[in-house]
Amino acid sequence: MMVSENAQTIAGQQTIAVRRKWLSSTDIAGWCFVLPLLVGVLGFSLYPMVSALLTSFHGNGAASAQWVGLTNYSRVLQDDLFWGALYNTIYIGGLSAILGIVFSFILASLVHHLPWQRTRNVFKAIFFLPNVVSAVATSLLFSLLFHPGKEGLINYALNWFGIDPVGWFTDPSIARLSVVFMILWSALGYNTIIFLAALQSVPREQYEAADIDGASALGKWRYITIPSLRPIFLFMIVMGVINGMKQFTNVWLIGGSAGNPSGALMTSVLYIYRNAFLSSQLGIATAASYLLFVFILLLTLVILRINSRNQLN
């Protein structure tokens, strides 16, 4: 009995000590600094997410409206416009992410091997400059470059070679590709800077050992540089896919709320916007937003799963 009482006493003292340690003055000060951020996250991120989830199960989009269960999700999944918007989103987002990673890695490799540091800094500034340009300014710029008539700068240059004007943003068959070029131009600088920072972390000893073995520059790039940057490639793929799936401002400024021409620029976020603010169907809009969230989550998990399998192999 005495042993049991002593054990309980010791356990109680340890619990009090842990509580006192957790409530130390340093921890209280830390919680005071973190509290504004927590309030912001809970108020502006978590609460809207929960509220949107509840709205997706109601008919008129209000918490007090009639509960309709999964009806909104069923209506979205049966809507051909939603699937068309999802296809456009995958096309634009996936292609822009892949091309962005490939071209930015090539540019970063070229800049990294320049002999003078000042020259590298100049190219860094040039490549990163489009990243600081707003989406509105970028859309206006490409509207002038890709103007469907002869007044457009690209068509004006093509006219020198006897090529008829191309409807970059008016032809449904190439409108999506034109948007991909626009996204690629604006995001190329950021990706290049990330790859440049990663290239500097590759150990030089590996390149020196490869030089001793007589490896070529292409061989070192293939068997040393690319494998060493595998985590960076994974990060860029995941972030590129997520950002590509959220395209709205560019396509809305170019094609309007209808995703013209002929719905070729109708993305998933634009579909959500149309239902929420033009049709006042908040239930449909929130259901579509959560379906998009689930799709992005599953796609990200698939990418991570493929990467983990390749690492095991």
C-alpha positions in Angstrom: 0.0 0.0 0.0 2.8 2.4 0.9 4.5 1.7 -2.4 1.3 2.4 -4.3 0.7 5.6 -2.5 4.3 6.7 -3.1 3.9 5.9 -6.8 0.7 8.0 -7.0 2.4 10.9 -5.2 5.4 10.8 -7.5 3.1 10.6 -10.6 1.1 13.6 -9.3 4.2 15.6 -8.7 5.4 14.9 -12.2 2.1 15.9 -13.7 2.2 19.2 -11.8 5.8 19.7 -12.9 4.8 19.2 -16.5 2.0 21.7 -16.2 4.2 24.2 -14.6 6.8 23.7 -17.3 4.1 24.1 -20.0 2.8 27.2 -18.4 6.2 28.9 -17.9 6.6 32.6 -18.6 8.5 31.9 -21.8 5.7 29.7 -23.2 3.0 32.2 -22.2 4.9 34.9 -24.1 5.2 32.6 -27.1 1.5 31.9 -27.1 0.8 35.6 -26.9 2.8 36.2 -30.1 1.2 33.2 -31.9 -2.3 34.0 -30.8 -3.0 36.7 -33.5 -1.9 34.3 -36.2 -4.0 31.5 -34.8 -7.0 33.8 -34.7 -6.4 34.8 -38.3 -6.1 31.2 -39.4 -9.2 30.1 -37.6 -11.2 33.1 -38.6 -10.2 33.5 -42.2 -9.2 30.0 -43.2 -10.8 27.3 -41.1 -14.2 28.9 -40.5 -14.8 29.7 -44.2 -13.8 26.1 -45.1 -16.3 24.6 -42.6 -19.0 27.1 -43.6 -18.5 26.3 -47.3 -18.7 22.6 -46.6 -22.0 23.1 -44.7 -23.3 25.4 -47.6 -22.6 22.6 -50.1 -25.2 20.5 -48.4 -28.0 23.2 -48.5 -30.2 24.1 -51.3 -30.0 27.9 -51.4 -26.5 28.2 -50.0 -27.4 29.4 -46.5 -26.9 27.6 -43.3 -30.6 27.9 -42.4 -31.8 26.7 -45.9 -33.2 23.3 -46.6 -30.8 20.4 -46.2 -30.4 18.6 -49.5 -27.6 16.3 -48.7 -25.5 15.2 -51.7 -27.9 16.7 -54.2 -25.5 19.6 -55.1 -22.6 17.2 -55.6 -24.8 15.0 -57.8 -25.9 17.9 -59.9 -22.3 19.1 -60.4 -21.1 15.6 -61.4 -23.9 15.4 -63.9 -23.1 18.8 -65.4 -21.2 18.5 -68.7 -20.0 22.1 -68.2 -18.2 21.1 -65.1 -16.4 18.2 -66.8 -15.4 20.5 -69.7 -14.1 23.0 -67.2 -12.1 20.3 -65.4 -10.6 19.1 -68.7 -9.6 22.7 -69.6 -8.1 23.1 -66.1 -6.1 19.9 -66.4 -4.9 20.8 -69.9 -3.8 24.3 -69.0 -2.5 23.6 -65.5 -0.7 20.3 -66.4 0.9 21.6 -69.6 2.0 24.9 -68.0 3.5 23.0 -65.0 5.4 20.5 -67.2 6.8 23.1 -69.6 7.5 25.5 -66.8 9.7 23.0 -65.0 11.5 21.8 -68.1 12.3 25.3 -69.5 13.2 26.8 -66.1 15.5 24.0 -65.3 17.3 24.4 -68.6 17.6 28.1 -68.1 18.8 27.7 -64.6 21.5 25.2 -65.7 22.7 27.6 -68.4 22.8 30.6 -66.0 24.5 28.5 -63.3 27.4 27.6 -65.6 28.1 31.2 -66.6 31.7 32.2 -65.6 30.9 35.7 -64.1 28.7 36.3 -61.0 27.6 39.7 -62.3 26.4 38.1 -65.5 24.4 35.6 -63.5 22.8 38.3 -61.5 21.8 40.2 -64.6 20.0 37.1 -66.0 18.4 36.4 -62.7 16.9 39.9 -62.7 15.7 39.5 -66.3 14.1 36.1 -65.8 12.5 37.1 -62.5 11.0 40.4 -63.8 7.8 38.8 -65.3 7.0 37.3 -61.9 6.5 40.8 -60.4 4.1 41.8 -63.1 0.5 41.5 -62.0 -1.9 39.1 -63.7 -4.0 41.9 -65.0 -1.0 43.6 -66.7 0.2 40.2 -68.1 -3.3 39.6 -69.6 -3.3 43.0 -71.2 0.2 42.5 -72.5 -0.6 39.2 -74.2 -3.9 40.6 -75.5 -1.8 43.0 -77.5 0.8 40.4 -78.5 -1.9 37.8 -79.4 -4.4 40.1 -81.0 -6.3 38.1 -83.6 -6.0 40.7 -86.3 -3.0 42.0 -88.2 -2.6 44.6 -85.5 -1.3 42.0 -83.1 2.5 42.0 -82.7 2.8 38.3 -83.2 0.5 38.2 -86.2 2.3 41.3 -87.6 5.6 39.4 -87.4 4.1 36.3 -89.0 2.8 38.4 -91.8 6.4 38.9 -92.9 6.6 35.2 -93.7 3.3 35.2 -95.5 1.4 33.5 -92.7 -2.2 34.5 -92.2 -3.3 36.0 -88.9 -3.9 33.5 -86.2 -6.8 33.8 -83.7 -4.7 33.1 -80.6 -7.5 33.9 -78.2 -10.5 33.5 -80.6 -9.8 30.1 -82.1 -11.0 27.3 -79.6 -8.4 24.9 -80.9 -5.4 27.0 -79.8 -6.8 29.4 -77.2 -5.8 27.0 -74.3 -2.3 26.7 -75.7 -2.1 30.5 -75.9 -3.0 30.8 -72.2 -0.3 28.2 -71.4 2.3 30.4 -73.1 1.0 33.4 -71.0 1.3 31.4 -67.8 4.7 30.0 -68.8 6.0 33.5 -69.3 4.9 34.8 -66.0 6.0 31.8 -63.9 9.3 31.0 -65.6 11.4 33.4 -63.6 10.2 32.1 -60.2 10.9 28.5 -61.2 14.3 29.5 -62.5 15.4 31.2 -59.3 14.3 28.1 -57.3 16.4 25.8 -59.5 19.4 28.2 -59.4 19.3 28.1 -55.6 19.1 24.3 -55.7 22.0 23.9 -58.2 24.3 25.7 -55.8 23.6 23.0 -53.2 24.9 20.1 -55.3 28.3 19.0 -53.9 31.2 19.9 -56.1 33.0 16.7 -55.1 30.6 14.7 -57.3 31.5 16.8 -60.3 35.2 16.5 -59.6 34.9 12.8 -59.3 33.0 12.7 -62.6 35.7 14.8 -64.2 38.4 12.3 -63.1 36.3 9.4 -64.6 36.1 11.3 -67.9 32.3 12.1 -67.8 31.0 14.5 -70.3 29.1 17.7 -69.4 25.8 16.1 -70.5 26.6 12.9 -68.5 27.2 15.0 -65.3 23.9 16.9 -65.9 22.1 13.6 -66.4 23.5 11.5 -63.7 24.5 14.0 -61.0 22.6 17.2 -61.4 19.1 15.8 -62.0 19.2 13.1 -59.4 20.5 15.6 -56.8 17.6 17.9 -57.5 14.9 15.2 -57.2 13.2 16.8 -54.1 13.2 20.2 -55.8 11.5 18.6 -58.9 8.9 17.0 -56.7 8.2 20.3 -55.0 8.0 22.1 -58.3 5.6 19.5 -59.7 3.3 19.6 -56.8 3.2 23.4 -56.6 2.9 23.7 -60.3 -0.1 21.4 -60.4 -1.8 23.1 -57.5 -1.2 26.6 -59.0 -2.2 25.4 -62.4 -5.5 24.0 -61.2 -6.4 27.4 -59.6 -6.2 29.5 -62.8 -8.9 32.2 -62.8 -7.7 35.8 -63.3 -5.9 35.2 -66.6 -8.7 33.2 -68.3 -11.4 35.5 -66.9 -9.7 38.6 -68.3 -9.1 36.9 -71.7 -12.3 34.9 -72.2 -14.8 36.6 -69.8 -17.2 34.7 -67.5 -18.3 32.5 -70.4 -14.7 31.2 -70.9 -14.7 32.2 -74.6 -14.0 31.2 -77.2 -16.7 28.5 -77.1 -15.9 27.6 -73.5 -12.3 26.6 -74.3 -11.1 28.9 -71.4 -13.7 27.7 -68.9 -11.7 26.5 -65.9 -13.0 24.9 -62.7 -12.5 28.1 -60.7 -14.3 30.1 -63.3 -17.1 27.5 -63.2 -17.3 28.1 -59.4 -17.3 31.8 -59.9 -20.2 31.7 -62.4 -22.4 29.6 -60.1 -21.6 31.6 -57.0 -21.8 35.2 -58.2 -23.7 35.1 -61.5 -26.2 32.4 -60.9 -26.4 32.8 -57.1 -26.2 29.1 -56.6 -23.8 28.9 -53.7 -24.7 25.3 -52.9 -23.6 24.3 -56.4 -20.5 26.5 -56.3 -19.3 25.2 -52.9 -19.9 21.6 -54.0 -17.8 22.2 -57.1 -15.1 23.8 -55.0 -14.9 20.8 -52.7 -14.8 18.4 -55.6 -11.9 20.4 -57.0 -10.2 20.3 -53.6 -10.6 16.5 -53.5 -9.3 16.1 -57.1 -6.2 18.2 -56.3 -5.6 16.3 -53.1 -5.8 12.9 -54.9 -3.6 14.1 -57.7 -1.0 15.3 -55.2 -1.1 12.0 -53.3 -0.6 10.1 -56.6 2.4 12.2 -57.4 3.9 11.6 -53.9 3.1 7.9 -54.2 4.9 7.6 -57.5 7.9 9.5 -56.1 8.1 7.2 -53.1 7.9 4.1 -55.3 10.7 5.4 -57.5 12.9 6.0 -54.4 12.4 2.5 -53.2 13.4 1.2 -56.6 
